[in-house]
Amino acid sequence: MNPMQDPRTKYATPPFPAQQQPGQPGRTGLMDPVPDHGEEDYRGRERLVGRCALITGGDSGIGRAVAIAYAREGADIALSFLPEEQEDAESTAALIEQAGRTCVLIPRDLREESACIETVAEAVAGLGGIDLLVLNAGVQRERSADADIDRDAILDVFTTNLVAPLILMREAAPHLNPGSSVIVTASIQSFNPSPDLLDYAMTKAALVAFTRALAVEQGSRGVRVNAVAPGPIWTPLIPATGWDEKVVHFGEDTPLGRPGQPAELAGAYVYLASEEASYVSGAVLPVTGGKHP
């Protein structure tokens, strides 16, 4: 049994060292402090035995924590990730295989329609099917005031965060049998948007609508659709966003006084995927450290 801990001091609190990343979504090993994905502490309870999950953005951050948890709960995993994130993806795959589960690595840039089609096809071929679809991959960048954003930059965010999930769902739907579950990574930005994340916040608000509409549609097929809305979570995407001082004080404004760790989100994704949530669909589950979504 894990001892009760004070959530304010369970993990590192700001200020953090100033840091940047050379690109997005960023590298785990370059972060200070290094995020916790549940590598040491997550203990499975056989809640997903026999399930097959496709997780996008599964190499690092939230996706990595979900992959570790799902594997330790008994699921086989297909990880989608950008080709340049191969090292982080292989590290995640090693943890999945240590749990005795199959891991299929799928390096693809999901901004391309063909990549989305190939990703689902490879996941189905490698796992024998899909019954858990975690639409998690996303990008965000700091933006200037007055919506001063280059059109190509806007399209990059919209294509990654919105178009790819639609195409992935389109391709996965024929493989989702009754009892399957789709889980979308939304954000507190869906409800409490920051001006310097204007286009990102727009996409996350749209993903909430996507989740709720899809839940209505898929209910008649016996497929549940839900979302998790993370607050400030310490992932490589944060120092890769372009912030300076904001990284130093990231998460300091939450009631718990710190950012969340990816490991602290894993349980929400496990719950929504499990039979314990068999009557939960169309929900948006906030994991925000007390910030109101």
C-alpha angles and dihedrals in degrees: 000000000000114000118242112262135195104254091212093064103025090103138019117298129210145300094078127182114275108258144161136195126227092231146341139321084014138213124284096214093058093062125102111229097026110233122250113234095174094269093143105024113033111108119190125221099197093259095141103036112157095012125131118214133192110200120186117209087021099149098082145355119019093352092056092050091050091048092052092048095046092049092050088049089057106265128133113230140215112195121205116197143148112277092240089061093063094121094055090043092054090050090053091046091054090057091049091051091047086061088058095252134126118255124195115194115211114184106194139141101234092201085084117076091217090055091055091049092048092046094058092042092051092047092052092046094046098044101029092244144343128255100154119054116184111189099197111135114112146145135215134180134186110260133204123242125273093038089285094169127139113245093235090052090052092050091049091058095041093048094049098041102035115013096047095053090050093052093043090052090048091054096041098045096083089055096049110099127189108295093035120130135212117200122189126199104227122163145225081255086073089072106016104037124193116220092225089058095046101142094037091052090051091056094048092051088051090051089059089056089046091052095049096044092046091049090057092048097043096044091083088057094051093249119132122214123194140153138220117217109204122198120208104335123181103239133137088262090071100064087037092059095081099252123138114180092018090065091053091055098030112154093003091120095062120103088247090052099231142065120266123250122234089246089063090062098049095083092057092055092046092051094050091048095047134084087251086076096046092130096042116100132141091025128138109207114203120214100178112135089251099311110136113246 
